[in-house]
Amino acid sequence: VESLREEKGGVYSPRAFSSYQSEPTPKYFIEASFTCAPENVEDLIQTVYKDVANLKANGPTPEILQKVKEARKKSYQIGLKENSYWMSNLVFSYENELDPSRILQAEQGIESLAVKSMKKAAKKYFKEDELMRMVLMPETK
């Protein structure tokens, strides 16, 4: 978000998220997406690649990690009040044979995130040989 929106000023609402499923075969994906003017596409994609390379080499800065923790905690606190949050987490726990009480320990998990473990995870899960790049451009007249 900082690189794309605040430093480059090229996007309004960049987002990144991940998803995991264990059945029928284990798989995951990590997605970064944003909208921008067509002339900014290549520069902004290269910015994402540089950010990922930096995350793999150095991990997040302590400041960025703290922002992530605060955002995750806020989202968690909001989620605890919503049926959809409980339903999706209970289903995930059931499908993955996990103890559903883990839902109530999420805040401790968030707090345990560290620069070193984030760097290790980035190296493990951001794989260049499995990268998929998709760009939707406006229709030409």
Backbone as a printed PyTorch tensor [residue, N CA C, xyz], in Angstrom:
tensor([[[  0.8360,  -1.1930,   0.0000],
         [  0.0000,   0.0000,   0.0000],
         [  0.8720,   1.2450,   0.0000]],

        [[  1.8800,   1.2630,   0.8620],
         [  2.7230,   2.4520,   0.9320],
         [  3.4520,   2.7000,  -0.3770]],

        [[  4.0430,   1.6550,  -0.9620],
         [  4.7820,   1.8360,  -2.2140],
         [  3.8760,   2.2700,  -3.3480]],

        [[  2.7510,   1.5830,  -3.4830],
         [  1.8710,   1.8540,  -4.6250],
         [  1.0740,   3.1360,  -4.4830]],

        [[  0.4890,   3.3440,  -3.3230],
         [ -0.4000,   4.4960,  -3.1610],
         [  0.3450,   5.7210,  -2.6720]],

        [[  1.1480,   5.5600,  -1.6380],
         [  1.7450,   6.7400,  -1.0180],
         [  3.0180,   7.2070,  -1.7180]],

        [[  3.8850,   6.2650,  -2.1330],
         [  5.1270,   6.6770,  -2.7930],
         [  4.9230,   6.9510,  -4.2720]],

        [[  4.2390,   6.0450,  -4.9650],
         [  4.0250,   6.1990,  -6.4120],
         [  2.8130,   7.0710,  -6.7240]],

        [[  1.8390,   7.0810,  -5.8290],
         [  0.6280,   7.8560,  -6.0660],
         [ -0.1670,   7.3610,  -7.2590]],

        [[  0.0340,   6.0970,  -7.6260],
         [ -0.5760,   5.5950,  -8.8490],
         [ -1.8730,   4.8350,  -8.6720]],

        [[ -2.2740,   4.5520,  -7.4340],
         [ -3.4760,   3.7520,  -7.2020],
         [ -4.2200,   4.3020,  -5.9930]],

        [[ -5.5110,   3.9620,  -5.9080],
         [ -6.3100,   4.3780,  -4.7620],
         [ -6.4780,   3.2670,  -3.7500]],

        [[ -6.7550,   2.0640,  -4.2010],
         [ -7.0860,   0.9770,  -3.2780],
         [ -6.3370,  -0.3060,  -3.6100]],

        [[ -5.0290,  -0.3210,  -3.4170],
         [ -4.3280,  -1.5900,  -3.6230],
         [ -4.6970,  -2.5650,  -2.5200]],

        [[ -4.6520,  -3.8440,  -2.8220],
         [ -4.9400,  -4.8260,  -1.7860],
         [ -4.1020,  -6.0700,  -2.0230]],

        [[ -3.8410,  -6.7550,  -0.9500],
         [ -3.1370,  -8.0250,  -1.0120],
         [ -3.8340,  -8.9700,  -0.0430]],

        [[ -3.9550, -10.2030,  -0.4450],
         [ -4.5490, -11.1920,   0.4460],
         [ -4.0820, -12.5780,   0.0380]],

        [[ -4.3380, -13.5250,   0.8990],
         [ -3.9600, -14.9050,   0.6190],
         [ -5.1220, -15.8240,   0.9410]],

        [[ -5.0400, -17.0240,   0.3980],
         [ -6.0580, -18.0270,   0.6440],
         [ -5.3880, -19.3990,   0.6450]],

        [[ -5.9410, -20.2950,   1.4490],
         [ -5.4120, -21.6500,   1.5600],
         [ -6.5720, -22.6340,   1.5830]],

        [[ -6.3710, -23.7850,   0.9350],
         [ -7.3300, -24.8740,   1.0510],
         [ -6.5540, -26.1710,   1.1500]],

        [[ -7.0900, -27.1030,   1.9120],
         [ -6.4020, -28.3790,   2.0850],
         [ -7.0040, -29.4930,   1.2350]],

        [[ -8.2470, -29.3340,   0.8240],
         [ -8.9360, -30.3840,   0.0590],
         [ -9.4280, -29.8360,  -1.2680]],

        [[ -9.4680, -30.5510,  -2.3190],
         [ -9.0760, -31.9500,  -2.4190],
         [ -7.5500, -32.1340,  -2.4200]],

        [[ -6.8050, -31.1160,  -2.7980],
         [ -5.3440, -31.1440,  -2.6480],
         [ -4.9190, -29.8150,  -2.0320]],

        [[ -3.9000, -29.8400,  -1.1970],
         [ -3.4570, -28.5910,  -0.5740],
         [ -2.9610, -27.5880,  -1.6120]],

        [[ -3.4040, -26.3550,  -1.4730],
         [ -2.9050, -25.2890,  -2.3430],
         [ -3.1840, -23.9460,  -1.6920]],

        [[ -2.4490, -22.9610,  -2.1280],
         [ -2.6100, -21.6110,  -1.6060],
         [ -2.3720, -20.6260,  -2.7330]],

        [[ -2.8110, -19.4050,  -2.5250],
         [ -2.4190, -18.3370,  -3.4330],
         [ -2.3030, -17.0450,  -2.6590]],

        [[ -1.4780, -16.1790,  -3.1870],
         [ -1.2790, -14.8510,  -2.6350],
         [ -1.5130, -13.8960,  -3.7930]],

        [[ -2.3570, -12.9100,  -3.5730],
         [ -2.7250, -11.9990,  -4.6640],
         [ -2.4820, -10.5550,  -4.2560]],

        [[ -1.9260,  -9.8120,  -5.1740],
         [ -1.8360,  -8.3560,  -5.0520],
         [ -2.6270,  -7.7930,  -6.2190]],

        [[ -3.5060,  -6.8480,  -5.9470],
         [ -4.2980,  -6.2810,  -7.0340],
         [ -4.4900,  -4.7880,  -6.8130]],

        [[ -4.6800,  -4.1020,  -7.9290],
         [ -4.9060,  -2.6610,  -7.8800],
         [ -5.4630,  -2.2160,  -9.2180]],

        [[ -6.0700,  -1.0570,  -9.2230],
         [ -6.5020,  -0.4340, -10.4620],
         [ -5.6560,   0.8110, -10.6720]],

        [[ -5.3900,   1.1020, -11.9430],
         [ -4.5610,   2.2670, -12.2500],
         [ -4.7610,   2.6560, -13.7050]],

        [[ -4.1980,   3.7760, -14.0690],
         [ -4.2130,   4.2130, -15.4600],
         [ -3.3460,   3.2570, -16.2810]],

        [[ -3.7420,   2.9470, -17.5040],
         [ -2.9850,   1.9960, -18.3310],
         [ -1.5040,   2.3390, -18.4680]],

        [[ -1.1860,   3.6140, -18.5230],
         [  0.2210,   3.9990, -18.6920],
         [  1.0720,   3.7300, -17.4430]],

        [[  0.4350,   3.4400, -16.3080],
         [  1.1690,   3.1820, -15.0670],
         [  1.3180,   1.6970, -14.7420]],

        [[  0.6980,   0.8400, -15.5260],
         [  0.6540,  -0.5900, -15.2100],
         [  2.0500,  -1.1730, -14.9830]],

        [[  2.9240,  -1.0270, -15.9600],
         [  4.2310,  -1.6870, -15.8830],
         [  5.0520,  -1.1970, -14.6920]],

        [[  5.0800,   0.0950, -14.4770],
         [  5.8370,   0.6550, -13.3660],
         [  5.3090,   0.1440, -12.0250]],

        [[  3.9970,   0.0840, -11.8850],
         [  3.4090,  -0.3620, -10.6160],
         [  3.6060,  -1.8570, -10.3920]],

        [[  3.5390,  -2.6450, -11.4490],
         [  3.8090,  -4.0850, -11.3130],
         [  5.2610,  -4.2940, -10.8870]],

        [[  6.1700,  -3.5530, -11.4820],
         [  7.5780,  -3.6670, -11.0880],
         [  7.7720,  -3.2600,  -9.6260]],

        [[  7.0010,  -2.3010,  -9.1630],
         [  7.0620,  -1.8970,  -7.7560],
         [  6.6380,  -3.0480,  -6.8500]],

        [[  5.5850,  -3.7630,  -7.2290],
         [  5.1400,  -4.9250,  -6.4500],
         [  6.2470,  -5.9800,  -6.4280]],

        [[  6.8430,  -6.2590,  -7.5750],
         [  7.9270,  -7.2480,  -7.6320],
         [  9.0940,  -6.8470,  -6.7230]],

        [[  9.4460,  -5.5750,  -6.7400],
         [ 10.5370,  -5.0910,  -5.8870],
         [ 10.1760,  -5.2320,  -4.4100]],

        [[  8.9350,  -4.9230,  -4.0660],
         [  8.4960,  -5.0590,  -2.6730],
         [  8.5560,  -6.5120,  -2.2110]],

        [[  8.1430,  -7.4340,  -3.0720],
         [  8.1940,  -8.8540,  -2.7290],
         [  9.6480,  -9.2960,  -2.5710]],

        [[ 10.5190,  -8.8830,  -3.4760],
         [ 11.9370,  -9.2370,  -3.3800],
         [ 12.5350,  -8.6840,  -2.0840]],

        [[ 12.1620,  -7.4780,  -1.7150],
         [ 12.6490,  -6.8780,  -0.4800],
         [ 12.1170,  -7.6260,   0.7450]],

        [[ 10.8630,  -8.0330,   0.6810],
         [ 10.2780,  -8.8010,   1.7860],
         [ 11.0100, -10.1260,   1.9640]],

        [[ 11.3500, -10.7760,   0.8480],
         [ 12.0820, -12.0400,   0.9160],
         [ 13.5030, -11.8400,   1.4430]],

        [[ 14.1220, -10.7410,   1.0790],
         [ 15.5110, -10.4910,   1.4870],
         [ 15.6260,  -9.9720,   2.9120]],

        [[ 14.6790,  -9.1230,   3.3140],
         [ 14.8160,  -8.4200,   4.5890],
         [ 13.6600,  -8.5890,   5.5510]],

        [[ 12.5420,  -9.0870,   5.0820],
         [ 11.3380,  -9.1050,   5.9090],
         [ 10.7550,  -7.7040,   5.9570]],

        [[  9.6220,  -7.5600,   6.5950],
         [  9.0210,  -6.2180,   6.6950],
         [  9.7980,  -5.3550,   7.6870]],

        [[  9.6830,  -4.0570,   7.5390],
         [ 10.2800,  -3.1860,   8.5480],
         [  9.4550,  -3.3370,   9.8290]],

        [[ 10.0450,  -3.0600,  10.9770],
         [  9.2670,  -3.1480,  12.2200],
         [  8.0310,  -2.2420,  12.1860]],

        [[  8.1370,  -1.0910,  11.5250],
         [  6.9970,  -0.1680,  11.4400],
         [  5.8580,  -0.7650,  10.6070]],

        [[  6.2120,  -1.3530,   9.4810],
         [  5.2010,  -1.9880,   8.6260],
         [  4.5700,  -3.1650,   9.3630]],

        [[  5.3840,  -3.9660,  10.0170],
         [  4.8540,  -5.1140,  10.7500],
         [  3.8800,  -4.6560,  11.8330]],

        [[  4.1970,  -3.5780,  12.5180],
         [  3.2980,  -3.0620,  13.5540],
         [  1.9740,  -2.5930,  12.9450]],

        [[  2.0300,  -1.9360,  11.7850],
         [  0.8000,  -1.5090,  11.1010],
         [ -0.0540,  -2.7210,  10.7210]],

        [[  0.6010,  -3.7620,  10.2330],
         [ -0.1120,  -4.9850,   9.8540],
         [ -0.7710,  -5.6130,  11.0780]],

        [[ -0.0400,  -5.6980,  12.1670],
         [ -0.5990,  -6.2630,  13.3930],
         [ -1.8220,  -5.4750,  13.8630]],

        [[ -1.7110,  -4.1580,  13.8570],
         [ -2.8330,  -3.3300,  14.2960],
         [ -4.0400,  -3.5150,  13.3940]],

        [[ -3.8220,  -3.5640,  12.0850],
         [ -4.9330,  -3.7570,  11.1480],
         [ -5.5710,  -5.1280,  11.3280]],

        [[ -4.7430,  -6.1520,  11.4980],
         [ -5.2720,  -7.5080,  11.7110],
         [ -6.0720,  -7.6090,  13.0100]],

        [[ -5.5680,  -6.9980,  14.0680],
         [ -6.2940,  -7.0230,  15.3470],
         [ -7.6360,  -6.3130,  15.2190]],

        [[ -7.6450,  -5.1820,  14.5430],
         [ -8.8970,  -4.4440,  14.3590],
         [ -9.8890,  -5.2810,  13.5640]],

        [[ -9.4120,  -5.8910,  12.4810],
         [-10.2690,  -6.7450,  11.6570],
         [-10.7890,  -7.9250,  12.4670]],

        [[ -9.9340,  -8.5010,  13.2950],
         [-10.3240,  -9.6280,  14.1450],
         [-11.4130,  -9.2070,  15.1310]],

        [[-11.2430,  -8.0810,  15.7800],
         [-12.2290,  -7.6020,  16.7520],
         [-13.5810,  -7.3460,  16.0830]],

        [[-13.5580,  -6.8050,  14.8870],
         [-14.8000,  -6.5880,  14.1350],
         [-15.4180,  -7.9380,  13.7600]],

        [[-14.5750,  -8.8580,  13.2710],
         [-15.0390, -10.1730,  12.8510],
         [-15.7230, -10.9530,  13.9520]],

        [[-15.2210, -10.8290,  15.1620],
         [-15.8090, -11.5630,  16.2820],
         [-17.2810, -11.2200,  16.4920]],

        [[-17.7200, -10.0910,  15.9800],
         [-19.1060,  -9.6480,  16.1540],
         [-19.9920, -10.0150,  14.9660]],

        [[-19.4190, -10.7160,  13.9770],
         [-20.1700, -11.0090,  12.7560],
         [-20.3410, -12.5100,  12.5480]],

        [[-21.5530, -12.8970,  12.2170],
         [-21.8380, -14.3080,  11.9790],
         [-21.0000, -14.8800,  10.8430]],

        [[-20.7910, -14.1120,   9.7880],
         [-20.0420, -14.6190,   8.6350],
         [-18.6060, -14.9680,   9.0160]],

        [[-18.0160, -14.1930,   9.9190],
         [-16.6620, -14.4780,  10.3940],
         [-16.6320, -15.8230,  11.1130]],

        [[-17.5890, -16.0060,  12.0210],
         [-17.6460, -17.2540,  12.7730],
         [-17.9030, -18.4310,  11.8470]],

        [[-18.8290, -18.2720,  10.9250],
         [-19.1650, -19.3670,  10.0200],
         [-17.9560, -19.7700,   9.1790]],

        [[-17.2830, -18.8200,   8.5720],
         [-16.1500, -19.1630,   7.7080],
         [-15.0190, -19.7950,   8.5150]],

        [[-14.7640, -19.3070,   9.7140],
         [-13.6950, -19.8770,  10.5330],
         [-14.0630, -21.2430,  11.0880]],

        [[-15.3070, -21.4410,  11.4500],
         [-15.7350, -22.7610,  11.9210],
         [-15.6800, -23.7870,  10.7920]],

        [[-16.1170, -23.3900,   9.6040],
         [-16.0430, -24.2900,   8.4520],
         [-14.5870, -24.6240,   8.1370]],

        [[-13.7190, -23.6110,   8.1210],
         [-12.2990, -23.8330,   7.8650],
         [-11.7090, -24.7980,   8.8990]],

        [[-12.0460, -24.6020,  10.1660],
         [-11.5500, -25.4820,  11.2220],
         [-12.0170, -26.9170,  10.9950]],

        [[-13.2880, -27.0780,  10.6680],
         [-13.8400, -28.4080,  10.4360],
         [-13.1730, -29.0810,   9.2300]],

        [[-13.1130, -28.3520,   8.1170],
         [-12.5570, -28.9210,   6.8880],
         [-11.0790, -29.2750,   7.0270]],

        [[-10.3660, -28.5600,   7.8660],
         [ -8.9300, -28.7930,   8.0240],
         [ -8.5820, -29.5230,   9.3130]],

        [[ -9.6320, -30.0640,   9.9590],
         [ -9.4750, -30.8420,  11.1900],
         [ -8.6610, -30.0790,  12.2370]],

        [[ -9.0160, -28.8230,  12.4300],
         [ -8.3620, -27.9650,  13.4200],
         [ -9.2970, -27.7350,  14.5980]],

        [[ -8.7250, -27.4910,  15.7330],
         [ -9.4940, -27.1900,  16.9320],
         [-10.1620, -25.8160,  16.7500]],

        [[-11.4850, -25.7460,  16.7840],
         [-12.1490, -24.4510,  16.5810],
         [-11.8310, -23.4210,  17.6620]],

        [[-11.3300, -23.8550,  18.8040],
         [-10.9840, -22.8720,  19.8380],
         [ -9.8150, -21.9940,  19.3970]],

        [[ -9.1150, -22.4170,  18.3210],
         [ -8.0300, -21.6050,  17.7920],
         [ -8.5300, -20.2360,  17.3500]],

        [[ -9.7980, -20.1380,  17.0140],
         [-10.3860, -18.8660,  16.5900],
         [-10.2150, -17.8220,  17.6900]],

        [[-10.3430, -18.2600,  18.9220],
         [-10.2400, -17.3340,  20.0510],
         [ -8.7940, -16.9950,  20.4150]],

        [[ -7.8390, -17.6720,  19.7960],
         [ -6.4310, -17.3750,  20.0520],
         [ -5.7870, -16.5770,  18.9110]],

        [[ -6.5840, -16.1070,  17.9880],
         [ -6.0370, -15.4020,  16.8280],
         [ -5.2230, -14.1760,  17.2140]],

        [[ -5.6740, -13.4670,  18.2240],
         [ -4.9580, -12.2500,  18.6240],
         [ -3.5380, -12.5710,  19.1060]],

        [[ -3.3670, -13.6780,  19.8240],
         [ -2.0310, -14.0770,  20.2600],
         [ -1.1700, -14.4350,  19.0450]],

        [[ -1.7770, -15.0730,  18.0560],
         [ -1.0510, -15.4030,  16.8280],
         [ -0.6020, -14.1490,  16.0930]],

        [[ -1.4760, -13.1700,  16.0410],
         [ -1.1310, -11.9030,  15.3920],
         [  0.0340, -11.2480,  16.1260]],

        [[ -0.0470, -11.2290,  17.4390],
         [  1.0040, -10.5850,  18.2360],
         [  2.3380, -11.2990,  18.1040]],

        [[  2.3140, -12.6000,  17.8270],
         [  3.5660, -13.3620,  17.7260],
         [  4.2840, -13.1620,  16.3850]],

        [[  3.6450, -12.4990,  15.4290],
         [  4.3080, -12.2560,  14.1410],
         [  5.5920, -11.4700,  14.3710]],

        [[  6.6560, -11.8840,  13.6910],
         [  7.9570, -11.2360,  13.8510],
         [  8.6080, -11.0470,  12.4850]],

        [[  9.5010, -10.0950,  12.3920],
         [ 10.1990,  -9.8070,  11.1350],
         [ 10.8650, -11.0680,  10.5970]],

        [[ 11.5580, -11.7960,  11.4610],
         [ 12.2900, -12.9890,  11.0330],
         [ 11.3560, -14.0550,  10.4520]],

        [[ 10.2350, -14.3070,  11.1140],
         [  9.3100, -15.3330,  10.6220],
         [  8.6030, -14.8800,   9.3440]],

        [[  8.3600, -13.5900,   9.2170],
         [  7.7320, -13.0780,   7.9980],
         [  8.6910, -13.1990,   6.8100]],

        [[  9.9530, -12.9360,   7.0400],
         [ 10.9820, -13.0930,   6.0010],
         [ 11.0550, -14.5540,   5.5560]],

        [[ 11.0650, -15.4550,   6.5210],
         [ 11.1220, -16.8880,   6.2300],
         [  9.8970, -17.3300,   5.4160]],

        [[  8.7170, -16.8550,   5.8090],
         [  7.4860, -17.2000,   5.0890],
         [  7.5100, -16.6320,   3.6710]],

        [[  7.9980, -15.4100,   3.5160],
         [  8.0720, -14.8010,   2.1830],
         [  8.9660, -15.6330,   1.2730]],

        [[ 10.0930, -16.0730,   1.7800],
         [ 10.9910, -16.9130,   0.9790],
         [ 10.3240, -18.2260,   0.5840]],

        [[  9.5500, -18.7770,   1.5000],
         [  8.9130, -20.0640,   1.2510],
         [  7.7400, -19.9680,   0.2730]],

        [[  6.9160, -18.9290,   0.4190],
         [  5.6550, -18.9000,  -0.3220],
         [  5.6380, -18.0290,  -1.5680]],

        [[  6.5180, -17.0680,  -1.7040],
         [  6.5680, -16.2750,  -2.9320],
         [  7.5220, -16.9680,  -3.8980]],

        [[  6.9600, -17.6990,  -4.8320],
         [  7.7460, -18.5050,  -5.7630],
         [  7.6430, -17.9170,  -7.1740]],

        [[  8.7840, -17.4800,  -7.6980],
         [  8.7870, -16.8680,  -9.0280],
         [  8.3350, -17.8450, -10.1090]],

        [[  8.6520, -19.1300,  -9.9650],
         [  8.2900, -20.1040, -10.9940],
         [  6.7960, -20.4300, -10.9940]],

        [[  6.0600, -19.9320, -10.0070],
         [  4.6120, -20.1510,  -9.9660],
         [  3.8360, -18.8370, -10.0560]],

        [[  4.5060, -17.8150, -10.5120],
         [  3.9060, -16.4880, -10.6230],
         [  2.9350, -16.4290, -11.8000]],

        [[  1.8030, -15.8330, -11.5750],
         [  0.8390, -15.5950, -12.6350],
         [  0.5590, -14.0930, -12.6610]],

        [[  0.7100, -13.5030, -13.8090],
         [  0.4880, -12.0710, -13.9680],
         [ -0.6970, -11.8580, -14.9020]],

        [[ -1.6690, -11.1090, -14.4370],
         [ -2.8460, -10.8180, -15.2560],
         [ -3.0900,  -9.3240, -15.2580]],

        [[ -3.3140,  -8.7890, -16.4330],
         [ -3.5720,  -7.3580, -16.5780],
         [ -4.8100,  -7.1880, -17.4440]],

        [[ -5.7860,  -6.4930, -16.9410],
         [ -6.9750,  -6.1560, -17.7140],
         [ -6.8320,  -4.7260, -18.1880]],

        [[ -6.8890,  -4.5480, -19.4930],
         [ -6.7410,  -3.2070, -20.0680],
         [ -8.1000,  -2.7750, -20.6270]],

        [[ -8.3090,  -1.4610, -20.7200],
         [ -9.5700,  -0.9890, -21.3040],
         [ -9.6350,  -1.3740, -22.7960]],

        [[-10.8390,  -1.5270, -23.2440],
         [-11.0540,  -1.8490, -24.6440],
         [-10.5780,  -0.7120, -25.5230]],

        [[ -9.8820,  -1.0590, -26.5930],
         [ -9.4500,  -0.0160, -27.5230],
         [-10.5600,   0.2510, -28.5280]],

        [[-10.6310,   1.4990, -28.9710],
         [-11.7090,   1.8840, -29.9020],
         [-11.3260,   1.6210, -31.3330]]])
